[in-house]
Amino acid sequence: MAAREERERFDHLARLGWDLHVLGHCVSLLVPVADLPVLEMLTMDGANVHITAIRRYCGWVFTWRPWWARLWRRDKWVVAHAENAAAIIVAEVNA
């Protein structure tokens, strides 16, 4: 993976983390040494949700479902450049 792509992923997650913080949610940006960065969000019912940023055909997107859930629920992601991405994720994970 190119350093530029890693930096883009980090930038998207940091921006989303700030947007979620502004909306009043507890978030942590996890940056492991040997894996991809992940944004961890605490939901209203106390569960931890891991949000990742991945590059798809349409550009960067945020996903928050486990990999096996994405196999049949492909509509559960949001474009990273959407201005209301944080609000969409909050509504989905608290539904």
GIHU-V356730 format. One record per backbone hydrogen bond with DSSP energy under -0.5 kcal/mol. NH is the residue of the N-H (numbers start at 0). CO is the residue of the C=O. E is the energy in kcal/mol with one decimal. If there is no record, write none. Layout:
BEGIN
nh->[NH/NH]
co->[CO/CO]
e->[E/E]
END
This chain:
BEGIN
nh->[5/6/7/8/9/10/11/12/13/14/15/16/17/18/19/20/21/22/23/24/26/27/29/29/30/37/38/39/39/40/40/41/42/42/45/48/50/50/51/53/55/55/58/60/61/62/63/68/69/70/71/72/75/76/77/79/81/84/87/88/89/90/91/92/93/94]
co->[1/2/3/4/5/6/7/8/9/10/11/12/13/14/15/16/17/18/20/19/24/39/27/37/28/29/50/27/37/38/48/25/40/46/42/40/38/48/62/60/53/58/55/53/77/51/75/65/65/67/68/68/72/74/61/59/78/81/83/84/85/86/87/88/89/91]
e->[-2.0/-2.3/-2.4/-2.4/-2.3/-2.7/-2.5/-2.2/-2.7/-2.3/-2.4/-2.6/-2.0/-2.3/-2.7/-2.1/-2.5/-1.4/-1.6/-2.2/-0.6/-2.2/-0.7/-3.2/-0.5/-2.4/-2.7/-3.3/-0.6/-0.5/-2.8/-2.4/-0.6/-3.1/-1.5/-2.8/-3.2/-0.6/-2.6/-2.4/-0.5/-3.0/-1.8/-2.7/-3.0/-2.4/-0.6/-0.9/-1.3/-0.6/-0.8/-1.5/-1.3/-0.9/-1.8/-2.7/-1.6/-1.4/-2.3/-2.3/-2.5/-2.3/-2.1/-2.8/-1.6/-0.9]
END
